[in-house]
Amino acid sequence: MGKTGPHDELPDLLAHHLRLEPDNEHVRHQLAMLTGQQTDSAPAGYVQQVFDDYADRFDDHLVGELRYQVPQQLVTWLTAQHPAGRLQRVLDLGCGTGLVGHHLQGRCEDLIGVDLSARMLDKARERGPYTGLHQADVLTHLQAAPVATRTPPHTWRSWLALTGSPS
């Protein structure tokens, strides 16, 4: 059976590239994706590069085209759960451009964002609600963080964690 599409040669080219640079985790990951191999996770450098390149169009794509509404829905839920006051600490894991942080402005005393992408953090910084932003892998950051921020009582799949109680 012959090759049928313009990208059919790509796995062979990536495999050749990997033989030349066996430690290149970007190429290793791309080859795994193309050949259907399961990996534990994407390399941090790969994720960082993808989201650094995506940062300038991320909000327009996610909110404008895909109609992403998780931040608004989350704040609506939080307001219902804690109607009387502000939260002490919010840890926004994988904060990206700060979409969640923007909607949490004024709802918490301390808003910390963590993301691998420097360009995403630049966008979050421009939004302004964060009291701290850290460029790090989420798990590495949590392992290095003080116990109070490492073990929040509530965690969501949206990568937002809340610690403390409303003040």
C-alpha positions in Angstrom: 0.0 0.0 0.0 1.5 3.3 -1.1 1.5 6.7 0.6 -1.6 8.7 0.0 -1.3 12.2 1.5 1.1 15.1 1.6 1.9 14.5 5.3 2.5 10.7 5.1 6.2 11.2 4.9 6.3 13.2 8.1 6.7 10.3 10.6 9.7 9.0 8.6 11.2 12.5 8.5 10.7 13.0 12.2 12.2 9.5 12.9 15.2 10.5 10.9 15.5 13.8 12.8 15.3 11.9 16.1 18.2 9.6 15.0 20.3 12.7 14.4 19.1 14.4 17.7 18.1 11.6 20.0 17.6 14.0 23.0 15.2 16.3 21.1 12.0 16.0 23.1 10.0 18.2 20.8 10.6 15.9 17.9 10.1 12.8 20.1 6.7 14.2 21.2 5.6 15.1 17.6 6.5 11.7 16.4 4.6 10.0 19.2 1.5 12.2 18.4 1.7 11.3 14.7 2.1 7.6 15.3 -0.5 7.3 18.0 1.9 6.4 20.8 0.7 7.2 24.3 3.0 9.5 26.4 2.8 10.5 30.0 2.8 14.2 29.2 4.0 16.6 26.6 7.5 18.0 27.3 7.4 21.3 29.3 9.5 23.0 26.6 7.0 21.9 23.9 4.0 23.1 25.9 5.8 26.4 26.6 6.6 27.0 22.9 3.1 26.1 21.7 1.4 28.5 24.2 4.1 31.2 23.7 3.2 31.1 20.0 -0.6 31.0 20.7 -0.6 33.9 23.3 -1.4 36.8 20.9 -4.5 35.1 19.5 -5.5 32.9 22.4 -8.3 35.1 23.8 -9.8 35.9 20.4 -9.9 32.2 19.6 -11.1 30.9 22.9 -13.6 33.5 23.7 -14.5 34.9 20.3 -14.6 31.8 18.2 -15.1 29.0 20.7 -17.4 31.0 23.0 -15.5 29.9 26.1 -17.5 30.9 29.2 -15.9 28.9 32.1 -14.5 32.0 33.8 -17.9 33.7 34.0 -19.6 30.4 35.1 -17.0 29.9 37.8 -17.4 33.4 39.2 -21.2 32.9 39.2 -20.8 29.6 41.1 -18.3 31.2 43.6 -20.6 34.1 44.3 -23.4 31.6 45.1 -21.1 29.6 47.4 -19.5 32.6 49.1 -22.1 35.5 48.9 -21.0 37.3 52.0 -17.3 38.0 51.3 -14.1 37.8 49.5 -11.9 34.7 49.2 -8.6 34.9 51.0 -6.5 33.2 48.3 -7.1 31.9 44.8 -4.5 29.9 43.0 -5.1 29.9 39.2 -3.1 27.0 37.9 -2.5 27.2 34.1 -3.7 30.8 34.3 -2.8 31.5 30.6 -3.8 35.0 29.7 -5.7 35.6 32.9 -9.2 35.1 31.7 -10.3 33.6 35.1 -8.3 36.2 37.0 -10.0 39.0 35.1 -13.4 37.7 36.2 -12.2 37.1 39.8 -11.0 40.7 40.2 -12.3 42.1 43.5 -13.5 38.7 44.7 -10.2 37.7 46.5 -7.5 39.1 48.6 -4.6 37.2 47.0 -4.7 36.0 43.4 -1.7 33.9 42.2 -1.3 32.7 38.7 1.0 29.9 37.5 1.7 29.0 33.9 4.5 27.5 31.8 4.3 30.1 29.0 6.1 33.4 29.5 4.0 35.1 26.8 0.7 33.9 28.4 1.9 35.4 31.7 2.7 38.6 29.9 -0.9 38.8 28.8 -2.1 37.9 32.4 0.1 40.7 33.8 -1.4 43.2 31.3 -4.9 42.3 32.7 -3.6 43.3 36.1 -5.7 41.5 38.8 -2.9 39.1 39.9 -0.9 39.7 43.1 1.7 37.2 41.9 2.5 35.4 38.6 4.9 32.4 38.4 6.4 30.8 35.3 6.5 27.1 36.2 5.1 23.7 35.7 2.0 23.4 37.8 3.1 20.3 39.7 6.6 21.6 40.2 5.2 24.9 41.6 2.8 23.1 43.9 5.6 20.9 45.3 7.8 23.9 45.9 5.0 26.2 47.3 4.4 26.7 51.0 2.0 24.2 52.5 -0.8 26.7 52.7 -0.9 27.1 48.9 0.0 23.5 48.1 -3.0 21.9 49.7 -6.1 23.9 48.8 -9.4 22.6 50.1 -11.1 22.9 46.7 -9.7 22.1 43.3 -11.4 22.1 39.9 -10.5 20.6 36.6 -10.4 24.1 35.2 -7.1 24.3 37.1 -8.4 26.8 39.6 -7.8 26.1 43.3 -9.1 28.1 46.2 -7.6 28.2 49.6 -8.9 29.7 52.8 -12.4 30.9 53.5 -14.2 34.0 52.6 -13.2 37.0 54.7 
